[in-house]
Amino acid sequence: MYFKLPMSITANNVNTHQQPSTWYLYLIENKLGQLYTGITTSPARRISQHRGEIVGGARALKGKGPLQFRAIFLIGDRSTASKVEYKVKQLSKEKKQAIVKQKVLPESLCIALCDNSQYICPSNYQ
């Protein structure tokens, strides 16, 4: 026995999910001084999600506002961004704070994963 499922709204001949090729790595600081690391294709949208202004923020940041970007890096493709995110999440708090202060990803990380990461001023997305 087979059931025919109704067509979803997004499946009506249009793909609403574009495949952007520009990915960003970001570090957000919460009111406790903790740094949260993530990746996104839209820093402005992502900070709004984390702040609870729109749906989709990380559970780890819920109720810990105010939240502020401390660093944003243009990485490139999703695969590289995910690998860099994983490596940054493994770093100590002191090393993450050094990234924020120096506005540069560690050379060892970039040589292995990202050839040309670019720092983006976080105030553009506050």
C-alpha contacts under 8 A as a table, 3 or more apart, distances in Angstrom:
res1	aa1	res2	aa2	distance
7	M	11	A	6.29
7	M	12	N	7.05
8	S	11	A	5.17
8	S	12	N	6.88
9	I	12	N	5.80
10	T	13	N	7.72
10	T	14	V	6.43
10	T	15	N	6.44
10	T	16	T	6.27
11	A	14	V	6.10
11	A	15	N	6.70
15	N	18	Q	7.04
20	P	23	W	7.74
20	P	41	T	7.03
21	S	76	G	6.37
21	S	77	D	5.28
21	S	78	R	7.21
22	T	41	T	6.05
22	T	74	L	7.24
22	T	75	I	7.11
22	T	76	G	4.84
22	T	77	D	5.84
22	T	78	R	7.69
23	W	39	I	6.79
23	W	40	T	5.66
23	W	41	T	4.68
23	W	42	S	7.82
23	W	74	L	6.19
23	W	75	I	5.56
23	W	76	G	5.08
23	W	77	D	5.68
23	W	78	R	5.92
23	W	81	A	6.35
24	Y	39	I	5.42
24	Y	40	T	5.34
24	Y	41	T	5.98
24	Y	42	S	7.57
24	Y	43	P	7.29
24	Y	72	I	6.57
24	Y	73	F	5.42
24	Y	74	L	4.57
24	Y	75	I	5.34
24	Y	76	G	7.17
24	Y	81	A	6.82
25	L	37	T	7.27
25	L	38	G	5.81
25	L	39	I	4.45
25	L	40	T	6.70
25	L	72	I	5.73
25	L	73	F	5.16
25	L	74	L	6.59
25	L	75	I	6.60
25	L	81	A	6.40
25	L	84	V	7.76
25	L	85	E	6.59
26	Y	37	T	5.72
26	Y	38	G	5.49
26	Y	39	I	6.08
26	Y	40	T	7.92
26	Y	43	P	7.77
26	Y	69	F	7.04
26	Y	70	R	7.58
26	Y	71	A	5.54
26	Y	72	I	4.33
26	Y	73	F	6.32
27	L	35	L	6.11
27	L	36	Y	5.46
27	L	37	T	4.58
27	L	38	G	6.66
27	L	69	F	5.93
27	L	70	R	5.53
27	L	71	A	5.19
27	L	72	I	6.55
27	L	100	V	7.87
28	I	35	L	5.45
28	I	36	Y	5.06
28	I	37	T	6.50
28	I	67	L	6.43
28	I	68	Q	5.42
28	I	69	F	4.38
28	I	70	R	5.47
28	I	71	A	7.25
29	E	32	L	7.83
29	E	33	G	5.71
29	E	34	Q	5.48
29	E	35	L	4.58
29	E	36	Y	6.34
29	E	67	L	5.75
29	E	68	Q	5.45
29	E	69	F	6.37
29	E	70	R	6.35
30	N	33	G	5.40
30	N	34	Q	5.60
30	N	35	L	6.76
30	N	36	Y	7.90
30	N	61	L	7.40
30	N	64	K	5.77
30	N	65	G	5.65
30	N	66	P	5.99
30	N	67	L	4.73
30	N	68	Q	6.74
31	K	34	Q	7.46
31	K	64	K	5.96
31	K	65	G	5.68
31	K	66	P	5.73
31	K	67	L	6.78
32	L	64	K	7.33
35	L	93	K	7.45
35	L	96	K	7.55
36	Y	61	L	7.97
37	T	85	E	6.75
37	T	88	V	7.33
37	T	89	K	6.40
38	G	85	E	6.25
39	I	81	A	6.55
39	I	82	S	7.06
39	I	85	E	6.78
40	T	43	P	6.21
40	T	46	R	6.80
42	S	45	R	5.42
42	S	46	R	6.15
43	P	46	R	5.02
43	P	47	I	6.13
43	P	125	Y	6.59
44	A	47	I	5.51
44	A	48	S	6.40
44	A	125	Y	5.27
44	A	126	Q	7.45
45	R	48	S	5.14
45	R	49	Q	6.26
46	R	49	Q	4.99
46	R	50	H	6.21
46	R	57	G	7.28
47	I	50	H	5.02
47	I	51	R	6.06
47	I	67	L	7.85
47	I	68	Q	7.98
47	I	69	F	7.83
47	I	125	Y	7.95
47	I	126	Q	7.89
48	S	51	R	5.11
48	S	52	G	6.28
48	S	53	E	5.15
48	S	54	I	5.93
48	S	57	G	7.85
49	Q	52	G	5.16
49	Q	53	E	5.79
49	Q	54	I	4.83
49	Q	55	V	5.59
49	Q	56	G	5.20
49	Q	57	G	4.33
49	Q	58	A	7.84
50	H	53	E	7.62
50	H	56	G	7.10
50	H	57	G	3.92
50	H	58	A	5.89
50	H	61	L	6.55
50	H	62	K	7.31
50	H	67	L	7.83
51	R	54	I	7.79
51	R	57	G	6.99
51	R	62	K	7.71
51	R	65	G	6.84
51	R	66	P	7.55
51	R	67	L	6.75
52	G	55	V	6.48
52	G	56	G	7.77
52	G	57	G	6.39
52	G	62	K	7.82
54	I	57	G	7.77
57	G	61	L	7.51
57	G	62	K	7.58
58	A	61	L	5.65
58	A	62	K	6.80
59	R	62	K	5.20
61	L	64	K	5.39
61	L	65	G	7.32
62	K	65	G	7.48
64	K	67	L	7.30
68	Q	126	Q	6.85
69	F	72	I	7.22
69	F	122	P	5.51
69	F	123	S	7.70
69	F	125	Y	7.68
69	F	126	Q	6.99
70	R	100	V	5.94
70	R	122	P	6.21
71	A	99	I	7.74
71	A	100	V	5.55
71	A	103	K	6.82
71	A	119	Y	7.37
71	A	120	I	7.20
71	A	121	C	7.11
71	A	122	P	5.79
72	I	119	Y	5.92
72	I	120	I	5.15
72	I	121	C	6.75
72	I	122	P	6.02
73	F	117	S	6.16
73	F	118	Q	5.24
73	F	119	Y	4.43
73	F	120	I	5.52
74	L	117	S	5.52
74	L	118	Q	4.97
74	L	119	Y	6.37
74	L	120	I	6.83
75	I	80	T	7.06
75	I	81	A	5.79
75	I	114	C	6.82
75	I	116	N	7.22
75	I	117	S	4.92
75	I	118	Q	6.86
76	G	80	T	6.96
76	G	81	A	6.84
76	G	117	S	7.65
77	D	80	T	5.64
77	D	81	A	6.23
78	R	81	A	4.94
78	R	82	S	6.00
79	S	82	S	5.26
79	S	83	K	6.37
80	T	83	K	5.12
80	T	84	V	6.13
80	T	113	L	6.33
80	T	114	C	6.59
81	A	84	V	5.15
81	A	85	E	5.96
82	S	85	E	5.01
82	S	86	Y	6.20
83	K	86	Y	5.19
83	K	87	K	6.36
83	K	113	L	7.19
84	V	87	K	5.10
84	V	88	V	6.11
84	V	109	L	7.15
84	V	113	L	6.68
84	V	114	C	7.66
85	E	88	V	5.17
85	E	89	K	6.09
86	Y	89	K	5.19
86	Y	90	Q	6.51
87	K	90	Q	5.21
87	K	91	L	6.84
87	K	109	L	7.34
88	V	91	L	5.27
88	V	96	K	7.27
91	L	95	K	5.98
91	L	96	K	6.44
92	S	95	K	5.27
92	S	96	K	6.35
93	K	96	K	5.07
93	K	97	Q	6.11
94	E	97	Q	5.04
94	E	98	A	6.21
95	K	98	A	4.92
95	K	99	I	6.38
96	K	99	I	5.05
96	K	100	V	6.46
97	Q	100	V	5.03
97	Q	101	K	6.13
98	A	101	K	4.99
98	A	102	Q	5.82
98	A	103	K	7.97
99	I	102	Q	5.30
99	I	103	K	5.48
99	I	104	V	5.48
99	I	105	L	5.72
99	I	106	P	7.22
100	V	103	K	5.23
100	V	104	V	7.44
103	K	119	Y	6.30
104	V	119	Y	6.75
105	L	109	L	6.94
105	L	110	C	6.72
105	L	117	S	7.83
106	P	109	L	5.34
106	P	110	C	6.43
107	E	110	C	5.11
107	E	111	I	5.97
108	S	111	I	5.41
108	S	112	A	6.43
109	L	112	A	5.49
109	L	113	L	6.11
109	L	114	C	7.45
110	C	113	L	5.07
110	C	114	C	4.57
110	C	115	D	6.01
110	C	116	N	7.64
110	C	117	S	7.42
111	I	114	C	6.27
111	I	115	D	6.25
114	C	117	S	6.10
120	I	124	N	7.99
121	C	124	N	5.89
121	C	125	Y	7.99
122	P	125	Y	5.55
122	P	126	Q	6.63
123	S	126	Q	5.19
